Amino acid sequence: MASAEQMEQVPPDEDGADSAGSGARRSTPSTPLLQAQRGSGGPTLGATDSSYRFPSITHWWAALDKPRAMTLVVLIYVNLINYMDRSTVAGMIDSIKNDPHFNIHSDKYLGLLQTAFVICYMMFAPAFGYMGDRYNRKLILLVGLSFWSLSTLVGSFMTNFWGFLAFRAFVGIGEASYSTIAPAIISDLFSKDARSKALALFYFAIPIGTGFGYIVGSEVASLSESEENWRWGLRVTPFMGLLAILLIIFTMEEPGMILG
C-alpha cells in the first residue's frame, strides 16, 4: 500500500464529488523525479527556467569589454593583411616573370622572392621577440607595420629585379615584428578559455588572408591591359596598412605584460 508521502490529492469535480462518487481521495504513485523536486524545492515539470534562455544581444553588449575586444579586432585585421601581402606575389607570379624590365629567363629567380622573405623573417623574428619583452609593444607594431607597408609600396615601383627582390626581403623584416608580438599581446589581454578563443580567431585570419592575397594578385594581373599594371596588386595592402596604423594609434589597448 502506498505511503502518505506518495499520495497526491486530486481536487473534486465541479459538482463537489470526486470521479468515483465516494468522496474518497484518489492517489497516484509519485515518481523519483517528482520526489526530488519536492524535496529540493526545485521547479515542477513544465516550468520555464530563465537561466536556460539564450542571452540577449543587449546584455552581451553591455557585458562586453569593449577596449579589449577592439584591440583583438585590430590585431586580427592586421594579421589578415599580413598574409594577404605574403601571397599577393604568388597570385601574379606569371606577370612578374613576363615583366619586360625584369628580364627573367629562369624560374629560379622567382623562387628567390620567397626565399629572401623567409630568410629575413627568420633572422629578425627572435630580435623582435626579445624587444617585445622589454619595450613598448604598441610602438614596435607601429614601426614594423609602417616599414613593411612602405617596403611593399616602394617595391611595386622597382623596374630592376634585384631592387624588387631587396624590398620583398624588407617586407619579411617588418612582418616578423608583428607575428612575434601580436600573439603575446592577446595572451596578456585574455586568460583561460577566453585566451584560446581569441587566439583561434586571430589565427583564423591566416587562411582567409592568404586566399584574399591570391585573389587580389591574380585578379589585378588579369584585368591589366599593360604588362606592368600587375604592380597595382601590390599597392592594395599598403593602403590597408595605413588604416591599420590609424586603428593601432587610436583604438588599441597596450596590456601589462604577464611574466612567468
FENJO-V909989 format. One record per residue. RES is the residue in one small letter. SS is DSSP state (2 for helix, 1 for strand, 0 for the rest). BURIAL is I if it has 24 or more other C-alpha atoms within 12 Angstrom, else O. D_CENTER is the distance of its C-alpha to the mean C-alpha in Angstrom with 1 decimal. Layout:
res=RES ss=SS burial=BURIAL d_center=D_CENTER
res=RES ss=SS burial=BURIAL d_center=D_CENTER
This chain:
res=m ss=0 burial=O d_center=64.9
res=a ss=0 burial=O d_center=61.6
res=s ss=0 burial=O d_center=61.4
res=a ss=2 burial=O d_center=61.2
res=e ss=2 burial=O d_center=57.5
res=q ss=2 burial=O d_center=56.8
res=m ss=0 burial=O d_center=58.6
res=e ss=0 burial=O d_center=57.1
res=q ss=0 burial=O d_center=59.5
res=v ss=0 burial=O d_center=59.4
res=p ss=0 burial=O d_center=60.6
res=p ss=0 burial=O d_center=63.8
res=d ss=0 burial=O d_center=64.0
res=e ss=0 burial=O d_center=64.9
res=d ss=0 burial=O d_center=68.7
res=g ss=0 burial=O d_center=68.5
res=a ss=0 burial=O d_center=69.0
res=d ss=0 burial=O d_center=66.5
res=s ss=0 burial=O d_center=65.8
res=a ss=0 burial=O d_center=68.6
res=g ss=0 burial=O d_center=71.1
res=s ss=0 burial=O d_center=72.1
res=g ss=0 burial=O d_center=70.1
res=a ss=0 burial=O d_center=68.7
res=r ss=0 burial=O d_center=65.1
res=r ss=0 burial=O d_center=62.8
res=s ss=0 burial=O d_center=60.4
res=t ss=0 burial=O d_center=57.3
res=p ss=0 burial=O d_center=55.8
res=s ss=0 burial=O d_center=52.7
res=t ss=0 burial=O d_center=49.7
res=p ss=2 burial=O d_center=47.9
res=l ss=2 burial=O d_center=44.8
res=l ss=2 burial=O d_center=47.0
res=q ss=2 burial=O d_center=48.8
res=a ss=2 burial=O d_center=45.5
res=q ss=2 burial=O d_center=44.4
res=r ss=2 burial=O d_center=47.8
res=g ss=2 burial=O d_center=47.9
res=s ss=2 burial=O d_center=44.4
res=g ss=0 burial=O d_center=44.6
res=g ss=0 burial=O d_center=41.5
res=p ss=0 burial=O d_center=41.0
res=t ss=0 burial=O d_center=43.2
res=l ss=0 burial=O d_center=42.2
res=g ss=0 burial=O d_center=40.6
res=a ss=0 burial=O d_center=39.5
res=t ss=0 burial=O d_center=36.1
res=d ss=0 burial=O d_center=33.8
res=s ss=2 burial=O d_center=31.6
res=s ss=2 burial=O d_center=29.2
res=y ss=2 burial=O d_center=28.1
res=r ss=0 burial=O d_center=27.3
res=f ss=0 burial=O d_center=23.7
res=p ss=0 burial=O d_center=22.5
res=s ss=0 burial=O d_center=22.9
res=i ss=2 burial=O d_center=20.4
res=t ss=2 burial=O d_center=22.7
res=h ss=2 burial=O d_center=22.7
res=w ss=2 burial=O d_center=18.9
res=w ss=2 burial=O d_center=18.6
res=a ss=2 burial=O d_center=21.5
res=a ss=2 burial=O d_center=20.1
res=l ss=0 burial=O d_center=16.6
res=d ss=0 burial=O d_center=16.4
res=k ss=2 burial=O d_center=15.6
res=p ss=2 burial=O d_center=15.8
res=r ss=2 burial=I d_center=13.2
res=a ss=2 burial=I d_center=10.9
res=m ss=2 burial=O d_center=11.6
res=t ss=2 burial=I d_center=11.1
res=l ss=2 burial=I d_center=7.5
res=v ss=2 burial=I d_center=7.1
res=v ss=2 burial=I d_center=9.4
res=l ss=2 burial=I d_center=7.9
res=i ss=2 burial=I d_center=4.7
res=y ss=2 burial=I d_center=7.8
res=v ss=2 burial=I d_center=10.0
res=n ss=2 burial=I d_center=8.3
res=l ss=2 burial=I d_center=8.6
res=i ss=2 burial=I d_center=12.2
res=n ss=2 burial=I d_center=12.8
res=y ss=2 burial=I d_center=12.8
res=m ss=2 burial=I d_center=14.5
res=d ss=2 burial=I d_center=17.2
res=r ss=2 burial=I d_center=17.8
res=s ss=2 burial=I d_center=18.5
res=t ss=2 burial=I d_center=20.3
res=v ss=2 burial=I d_center=23.5
res=a ss=2 burial=I d_center=23.5
res=g ss=2 burial=I d_center=23.5
res=m ss=0 burial=I d_center=26.6
res=i ss=2 burial=I d_center=28.4
res=d ss=2 burial=O d_center=31.5
res=s ss=2 burial=I d_center=31.9
res=i ss=2 burial=I d_center=31.6
res=k ss=2 burial=I d_center=34.2
res=n ss=0 burial=O d_center=36.5
res=d ss=0 burial=I d_center=36.3
res=p ss=0 burial=O d_center=40.0
res=h ss=0 burial=O d_center=39.3
res=f ss=0 burial=I d_center=37.6
res=n ss=0 burial=O d_center=40.4
res=i ss=0 burial=O d_center=38.4
res=h ss=0 burial=O d_center=40.7
res=s ss=0 burial=O d_center=38.7
res=d ss=2 burial=O d_center=35.2
res=k ss=2 burial=O d_center=35.1
res=y ss=2 burial=O d_center=34.5
res=l ss=2 burial=I d_center=31.3
res=g ss=2 burial=O d_center=30.1
res=l ss=2 burial=O d_center=30.7
res=l ss=2 burial=I d_center=27.9
res=q ss=2 burial=I d_center=25.1
res=t ss=2 burial=O d_center=27.4
res=a ss=2 burial=I d_center=27.8
res=f ss=2 burial=I d_center=24.1
res=v ss=2 burial=I d_center=23.5
res=i ss=2 burial=O d_center=26.5
res=c ss=2 burial=I d_center=25.6
res=y ss=2 burial=I d_center=22.1
res=m ss=2 burial=O d_center=23.6
res=m ss=2 burial=O d_center=26.3
res=f ss=2 burial=I d_center=24.4
res=a ss=2 burial=I d_center=21.3
res=p ss=2 burial=O d_center=23.6
res=a ss=2 burial=O d_center=25.1
res=f ss=2 burial=I d_center=22.0
res=g ss=2 burial=I d_center=21.0
res=y ss=2 burial=O d_center=24.5
res=m ss=2 burial=O d_center=24.3
res=g ss=2 burial=I d_center=21.0
res=d ss=0 burial=I d_center=23.0
res=r ss=0 burial=O d_center=25.8
res=y ss=0 burial=O d_center=24.9
res=n ss=0 burial=O d_center=22.8
res=r ss=2 burial=I d_center=19.3
res=k ss=2 burial=I d_center=18.4
res=l ss=2 burial=I d_center=21.5
res=i ss=2 burial=I d_center=20.6
res=l ss=2 burial=I d_center=17.3
res=l ss=2 burial=I d_center=19.4
res=v ss=2 burial=I d_center=22.1
res=g ss=2 burial=I d_center=20.0
res=l ss=2 burial=I d_center=18.0
res=s ss=2 burial=I d_center=21.4
res=f ss=2 burial=I d_center=23.1
res=w ss=2 burial=I d_center=21.0
res=s ss=2 burial=I d_center=20.9
res=l ss=2 burial=I d_center=24.6
res=s ss=2 burial=I d_center=25.3
res=t ss=2 burial=I d_center=23.7
res=l ss=2 burial=I d_center=25.7
res=v ss=2 burial=I d_center=28.9
res=g ss=2 burial=I d_center=28.6
res=s ss=0 burial=I d_center=28.6
res=f ss=0 burial=I d_center=32.2
res=m ss=0 burial=I d_center=33.6
res=t ss=0 burial=O d_center=36.6
res=n ss=0 burial=O d_center=37.2
res=f ss=2 burial=I d_center=35.2
res=w ss=2 burial=O d_center=35.4
res=g ss=2 burial=O d_center=34.1
res=f ss=2 burial=I d_center=31.2
res=l ss=2 burial=I d_center=30.6
res=a ss=2 burial=I d_center=30.8
res=f ss=2 burial=I d_center=28.1
res=r ss=2 burial=I d_center=25.7
res=a ss=2 burial=I d_center=26.4
res=f ss=2 burial=I d_center=25.7
res=v ss=2 burial=I d_center=22.2
res=g ss=2 burial=I d_center=21.6
res=i ss=2 burial=I d_center=22.7
res=g ss=2 burial=I d_center=20.4
res=e ss=2 burial=I d_center=17.3
res=a ss=2 burial=I d_center=18.5
res=s ss=2 burial=I d_center=18.3
res=y ss=2 burial=I d_center=14.6
res=s ss=2 burial=I d_center=13.5
res=t ss=2 burial=I d_center=15.8
res=i ss=2 burial=I d_center=15.2
res=a ss=2 burial=I d_center=11.6
res=p ss=2 burial=I d_center=11.0
res=a ss=2 burial=I d_center=14.3
res=i ss=2 burial=I d_center=13.5
res=i ss=2 burial=I d_center=10.6
res=s ss=2 burial=I d_center=13.4
res=d ss=2 burial=I d_center=15.9
res=l ss=2 burial=I d_center=14.1
res=f ss=0 burial=I d_center=13.6
res=s ss=0 burial=O d_center=16.0
res=k ss=2 burial=O d_center=16.7
res=d ss=2 burial=O d_center=14.8
res=a ss=2 burial=O d_center=12.5
res=r ss=2 burial=O d_center=11.5
res=s ss=2 burial=O d_center=10.9
res=k ss=2 burial=O d_center=8.6
res=a ss=2 burial=I d_center=6.6
res=l ss=2 burial=I d_center=6.8
res=a ss=2 burial=O d_center=6.2
res=l ss=2 burial=I d_center=2.7
res=f ss=2 burial=I d_center=3.1
res=y ss=2 burial=I d_center=5.8
res=f ss=2 burial=O d_center=5.2
res=a ss=2 burial=I d_center=5.5
res=i ss=2 burial=I d_center=8.7
res=p ss=2 burial=O d_center=10.8
res=i ss=2 burial=I d_center=10.0
res=g ss=2 burial=I d_center=10.9
res=t ss=2 burial=I d_center=13.8
res=g ss=2 burial=I d_center=15.1
res=f ss=2 burial=I d_center=15.1
res=g ss=2 burial=I d_center=16.9
res=y ss=2 burial=I d_center=19.5
res=i ss=2 burial=I d_center=20.0
res=v ss=2 burial=I d_center=20.5
res=g ss=2 burial=I d_center=22.8
res=s ss=2 burial=I d_center=24.9
res=e ss=2 burial=I d_center=25.3
res=v ss=2 burial=I d_center=26.4
res=a ss=2 burial=I d_center=28.7
res=s ss=2 burial=O d_center=30.2
res=l ss=2 burial=O d_center=30.8
res=s ss=0 burial=O d_center=32.6
res=e ss=0 burial=O d_center=36.3
res=s ss=0 burial=O d_center=37.0
res=e ss=0 burial=O d_center=36.2
res=e ss=0 burial=I d_center=34.6
res=n ss=2 burial=I d_center=32.3
res=w ss=2 burial=I d_center=29.5
res=r ss=2 burial=I d_center=28.8
res=w ss=2 burial=I d_center=27.2
res=g ss=2 burial=I d_center=24.2
res=l ss=2 burial=I d_center=23.5
res=r ss=2 burial=I d_center=23.8
res=v ss=2 burial=I d_center=20.8
res=t ss=2 burial=I d_center=18.1
res=p ss=2 burial=I d_center=20.5
res=f ss=2 burial=I d_center=20.6
res=m ss=2 burial=I d_center=16.9
res=g ss=2 burial=I d_center=17.0
res=l ss=2 burial=I d_center=19.7
res=l ss=2 burial=O d_center=17.5
res=a ss=2 burial=I d_center=14.9
res=i ss=2 burial=I d_center=17.9
res=l ss=2 burial=O d_center=19.1
res=l ss=2 burial=I d_center=15.9
res=i ss=2 burial=I d_center=15.9
res=i ss=2 burial=O d_center=19.7
res=f ss=2 burial=O d_center=19.8
res=t ss=2 burial=O d_center=16.8
res=m ss=0 burial=I d_center=15.2
res=e ss=0 burial=I d_center=16.6
res=e ss=0 burial=I d_center=17.9
res=p ss=0 burial=O d_center=18.1
res=g ss=0 burial=O d_center=21.1
res=m ss=0 burial=O d_center=20.9
res=i ss=0 burial=O d_center=21.5
res=l ss=0 burial=O d_center=24.1
res=g ss=0 burial=O d_center=25.2
